[in-house]
Amino acid sequence: MDELELAPKLAVLKALAADEHVTRAAERLGLPQPTVSRWLAELSDALGAPVVVRSGRRVRLTRAGRLLADAATRSLAALETGLREVEEELDPEKGRVVLGFLHMLGRSVVPELVRGFRAEHPHVRFGLVQDARQGVVDKLVSGEIDLALVAPPPSGPEFSSVVLFEQELIVVVPAAHRLAARGAVRLTDLRDEDFIVLEHGYGLRQITDDLCAAAGFTPRIAFEGQETETVRGLVAAGLGVALLPHPEFTPPAGVRELPLTPRSSRVFGLSWLTDQPLPPAVRAFREHALRTHEVQR
């Protein structure tokens, strides 16, 4: 199967990768279901291996189908970027910025960034995507978002990043804890403690694991959560200790927050793909974010 024959079928594979249901994929693409089914059969014949198999009322992508669907997603992302570049070259003020960021940044940081930018560029549209750190980075790699605001910023030659700001990390312990009266705490003081942490995939979990490893121990995990305030509440209930940033709101009763010595912090960076050209509106937002946080760097 050559490129011309394959091209119309890429959108079908992308739709099936998101939702392995032929009818819904056909509806989303505005195609008759028989056409979608026929294209899948043609793809399978051309490859010499099935791209989908039946699974009840749904279908499941085979390994070959998943590999081709991933390639289709990347190809269409590149095409969408190209179309946006053409549109924005004609009128940069009517572009679109897709920003991925951590959930906790949706309370103040991202709204303030967007508000300030829209004051200067009122017609630029935004797509805002919230997820755990690894989810945001994965979406950046796949082309689903233009920019990622995460902590820590991803490493590797495929990424370019600029630090925007940092947050000091503190030790949070129950009010009646043996360390609660200390003026400061070393990580080694927590070696035998039960830790309350975020799940894997969250940047703060990676930072906690890395800091403890540097201190010479693996944290003993008692509970895993998805929100820092939930973690703080579990500490208040006396269920363990945690490494967290300073709270945005008044912390719950029953906790004591202590500085770490030596001081530790988590760094927030704005990241993009090194080899992926950024449309004009995205470049303008990136520069706005850097100017806005320049005093904090």
C-alpha positions as CSV (number, residue, x, y, z in Angstrom):
1,M,0.0,0.0,0.0
2,D,1.5,3.3,-1.1
3,E,1.2,6.7,0.7
4,L,-1.6,7.9,-1.5
5,E,-3.7,4.9,-0.7
6,L,-2.9,5.0,3.0
7,A,-3.4,8.7,3.7
8,P,-7.2,8.7,3.9
9,K,-7.2,5.8,6.4
10,L,-4.8,7.5,8.9
11,A,-7.6,9.4,10.6
12,V,-9.5,6.1,11.1
13,L,-6.5,4.5,12.8
14,K,-6.1,7.6,15.0
15,A,-9.7,7.5,16.0
16,L,-9.6,3.8,16.9
17,A,-6.5,4.4,19.0
18,A,-8.5,6.8,21.2
19,D,-11.7,4.7,21.3
20,E,-11.6,1.1,20.0
21,H,-15.2,1.3,18.7
22,V,-15.9,1.3,14.9
23,T,-19.3,2.9,15.1
24,R,-18.1,5.8,17.2
25,A,-15.0,6.3,15.1
26,A,-17.1,6.5,12.0
27,E,-19.5,9.0,13.6
28,R,-16.6,11.1,14.8
29,L,-15.1,11.2,11.3
30,G,-18.4,11.7,9.5
31,L,-17.9,8.4,7.5
32,P,-20.3,5.5,6.9
33,Q,-19.5,2.6,9.2
34,P,-19.2,0.2,6.2
35,T,-16.5,2.5,4.7
36,V,-14.5,2.3,7.9
37,S,-14.9,-1.4,8.1
38,R,-13.8,-1.8,4.5
39,W,-10.8,0.4,5.0
40,L,-9.7,-1.7,8.0
41,A,-10.0,-4.8,5.9
42,E,-8.0,-3.3,3.1
43,L,-5.3,-2.2,5.6
44,S,-5.1,-5.8,7.0
45,D,-4.9,-7.3,3.5
46,A,-2.2,-4.9,2.4
47,L,-0.1,-5.6,5.6
48,G,-0.7,-9.3,5.5
49,A,-1.8,-9.1,9.2
50,P,-5.0,-7.9,10.9
51,V,-5.0,-4.4,12.3
52,V,-8.0,-5.1,14.6
53,V,-9.6,-8.1,16.2
54,R,-13.2,-8.4,17.5
55,S,-13.6,-8.1,21.3
56,G,-17.3,-8.4,22.1
57,R,-19.1,-5.4,20.6
58,R,-15.9,-3.5,20.2
59,V,-12.6,-4.0,18.4
60,R,-9.1,-4.2,19.7
61,L,-6.0,-3.0,17.8
62,T,-3.5,-5.7,17.2
63,R,0.2,-5.0,17.8
64,A,0.5,-4.2,14.1
65,G,-2.5,-2.0,14.2
66,R,-1.3,-0.2,17.3
67,L,2.1,0.5,15.6
68,L,0.4,1.9,12.5
69,A,-2.1,3.9,14.7
70,D,0.8,5.5,16.6
71,A,2.5,6.4,13.3
72,A,-0.8,7.8,12.0
73,T,-1.2,10.0,15.2
74,R,2.3,11.4,14.7
75,S,1.8,12.0,11.0
76,L,-1.6,13.8,11.5
77,A,-0.1,15.9,14.4
78,A,2.6,17.1,11.9
79,L,0.0,17.8,9.3
80,E,-2.1,19.8,11.8
81,T,0.9,21.8,12.9
82,G,1.6,22.6,9.2
83,L,-2.0,23.8,8.7
84,R,-1.8,25.9,11.8
85,E,1.5,27.4,10.6
86,V,-0.1,28.4,7.3
87,E,-3.1,29.9,9.0
88,E,-1.1,31.8,11.5
89,E,1.4,33.0,8.9
90,L,-1.6,34.7,7.3
91,D,-2.8,36.1,10.7
92,P,-0.7,35.3,13.8
93,E,-3.3,37.0,16.0
94,K,-5.8,34.3,15.3
95,G,-3.6,31.3,16.2
96,R,-4.1,28.7,18.9
97,V,-1.9,27.6,21.8
98,V,-2.3,24.2,23.4
99,L,-0.7,24.2,26.8
100,G,-0.3,21.1,29.1
101,F,0.3,21.6,32.8
102,L,0.0,20.1,36.2
103,H,-3.4,20.2,38.0
104,M,-2.2,22.4,40.8
105,L,-1.1,25.1,38.3
106,G,-4.7,25.6,37.2
107,R,-5.6,27.5,40.4
108,S,-3.5,30.6,39.8
109,V,-0.4,30.3,37.7
110,V,-1.9,29.3,34.3
111,P,-5.0,31.5,34.6
112,E,-2.7,34.5,35.3
113,L,-0.4,33.6,32.3
114,V,-3.4,33.3,30.0
115,R,-5.1,36.4,31.2
116,G,-1.9,38.5,30.7
117,F,-1.3,37.1,27.2
118,R,-4.9,37.6,26.1
119,A,-4.7,41.2,27.1
120,E,-2.1,41.7,24.4
121,H,-3.4,39.1,21.9
122,P,-7.2,39.0,22.4
123,H,-8.0,36.7,19.4
124,V,-5.5,33.9,20.2
125,R,-7.4,30.7,21.3
126,F,-6.2,28.3,23.9
127,G,-6.5,24.6,24.5
128,L,-5.7,23.8,28.2
129,V,-4.8,20.2,29.1
130,Q,-4.3,19.1,32.7
131,D,-2.6,15.9,33.7
132,A,0.1,14.4,35.9
133,R,3.6,15.2,34.9
134,Q,4.2,12.1,32.9
135,G,0.9,12.4,31.1
136,V,1.7,16.0,30.1
137,V,5.2,15.0,28.8
138,D,3.7,12.1,26.9
139,K,1.2,14.5,25.2
140,L,4.1,16.8,24.3
141,V,6.0,13.9,22.6
142,S,2.9,12.8,20.7
143,G,2.2,16.3,19.4
144,E,-1.1,16.7,21.3
145,I,0.1,19.9,23.0
146,D,2.6,22.7,22.0
147,L,4.1,23.5,25.4
148,A,4.4,21.7,28.8
149,L,4.6,23.4,32.1
150,V,5.8,20.7,34.6
151,A,8.2,20.1,37.5
152,P,10.8,18.9,36.9
153,P,11.1,19.7,33.2
154,P,11.8,16.7,31.0
155,S,15.4,15.9,30.2
156,G,16.9,14.7,26.9
157,P,18.0,16.2,23.6
158,E,14.4,16.0,22.2
159,F,13.3,18.6,24.7
160,S,14.1,22.3,25.1
161,S,13.1,23.9,28.5
162,V,13.4,27.1,30.3
163,V,13.0,27.4,34.1
164,L,10.1,29.7,35.0
165,F,10.0,29.4,38.8
166,E,10.7,27.1,41.7
167,Q,8.9,26.1,44.9
168,E,10.6,25.3,48.2
169,L,9.9,21.8,49.5
170,I,9.1,21.3,53.2
171,V,8.5,18.4,55.5
172,V,5.0,17.9,56.7
173,V,4.5,15.9,59.9
174,P,1.5,15.3,62.2
175,A,1.4,17.9,65.0
176,A,2.2,15.2,67.7
177,H,5.1,13.8,65.7
178,R,8.5,13.4,67.4
179,L,10.0,15.9,64.9
180,A,7.3,18.5,65.2
181,A,9.2,20.7,67.6
182,R,12.3,20.8,65.4
183,G,13.4,24.1,63.7
184,A,14.4,22.1,60.6
185,V,14.6,18.5,59.4
186,R,17.2,16.6,57.4
187,L,15.9,13.9,55.1
188,T,18.0,11.3,57.0
189,D,15.7,12.0,60.0
190,L,12.9,10.5,58.0
191,R,14.6,7.2,57.1
192,D,12.3,5.1,59.3
193,E,9.1,7.0,58.7
194,D,6.0,6.0,56.8
195,F,5.7,8.3,53.7
196,I,2.5,9.6,52.1
197,V,3.3,10.4,48.5
198,L,1.7,11.1,45.1
199,E,1.4,8.2,42.6
200,H,4.0,7.4,40.1
201,G,3.8,9.7,37.1
202,Y,3.6,12.8,39.2
203,G,6.6,15.0,39.3
204,L,6.6,15.4,43.1
205,R,6.7,11.6,43.5
206,Q,9.8,11.5,41.3
207,I,11.4,14.3,43.3
208,T,10.6,12.6,46.6
209,D,12.1,9.3,45.4
210,D,15.2,11.1,44.1
211,L,15.8,13.1,47.2
212,C,15.4,10.1,49.4
213,A,17.8,8.1,47.2
214,A,20.4,10.8,47.4
215,A,20.0,10.7,51.2
216,G,20.7,6.9,51.1
217,F,17.3,5.3,51.6
218,T,14.2,4.2,49.9
219,P,11.0,5.8,51.4
220,R,8.6,3.4,53.0
221,I,5.3,4.2,51.3
222,A,2.1,4.0,53.4
223,F,-0.3,5.8,51.0
224,E,-0.3,7.1,47.5
225,G,-2.6,9.9,46.3
226,Q,-3.3,12.2,43.4
227,E,-3.6,15.6,45.1
228,T,-1.2,17.4,47.4
229,E,-4.0,18.6,49.7
230,T,-5.2,15.0,50.1
231,V,-1.6,14.1,51.1
232,R,-1.6,16.9,53.6
233,G,-4.9,15.7,55.0
234,L,-3.6,12.2,55.5
235,V,-0.6,13.6,57.3
236,A,-3.0,15.6,59.6
237,A,-4.7,12.3,60.4
238,G,-1.4,10.9,61.7
239,L,-0.8,8.4,58.9
240,G,2.7,9.4,57.9
241,V,5.0,12.2,56.7
242,A,5.3,13.9,53.4
243,L,7.5,16.2,51.3
244,L,5.3,19.0,49.9
245,P,5.5,22.6,48.6
246,H,4.1,25.3,50.9
247,P,0.2,25.3,50.7
248,E,-1.7,27.8,48.7
249,F,-4.4,27.8,51.4
250,T,-4.4,27.5,55.2
251,P,-3.2,24.0,56.0
252,P,-5.4,21.7,58.0
253,A,-5.2,21.5,61.7
254,G,-3.0,18.8,63.0
255,V,0.1,19.3,60.8
256,R,3.4,20.9,61.4
257,E,5.4,22.2,58.4
258,L,9.2,22.2,58.8
259,P,11.9,23.5,56.5
260,L,14.4,21.0,55.0
261,T,18.1,21.4,55.6
262,P,19.8,21.7,53.3
263,R,17.1,23.6,51.4
264,S,15.4,21.7,48.6
265,S,13.0,22.9,45.9
266,R,11.2,21.7,42.8
267,V,11.8,23.6,39.5
268,F,9.0,24.3,37.1
269,G,10.0,24.6,33.5
270,L,8.2,25.4,30.2
271,S,9.2,22.8,27.7
272,W,8.7,22.2,24.0
273,L,10.1,19.7,21.4
274,T,13.5,20.8,20.1
275,D,13.0,19.8,16.5
276,Q,9.3,20.8,16.2
277,P,8.8,24.4,14.8
278,L,6.5,26.4,17.0
279,P,3.7,28.4,15.3
280,P,3.8,32.2,15.8
281,A,1.1,32.3,18.5
282,V,2.9,29.6,20.5
283,R,6.2,31.4,20.2
284,A,4.5,34.6,21.4
285,F,3.0,32.9,24.4
286,R,6.4,31.3,25.3
287,E,8.0,34.7,25.3
288,H,5.2,36.1,27.4
289,A,5.7,33.4,30.0
290,L,9.4,34.0,30.1
291,R,8.9,37.7,30.6
292,T,6.2,37.3,33.2
293,H,8.4,35.0,35.4
294,E,11.7,36.7,34.7
295,V,12.0,38.1,38.2
296,Q,11.5,34.6,39.7
297,R,14.4,33.0,37.7
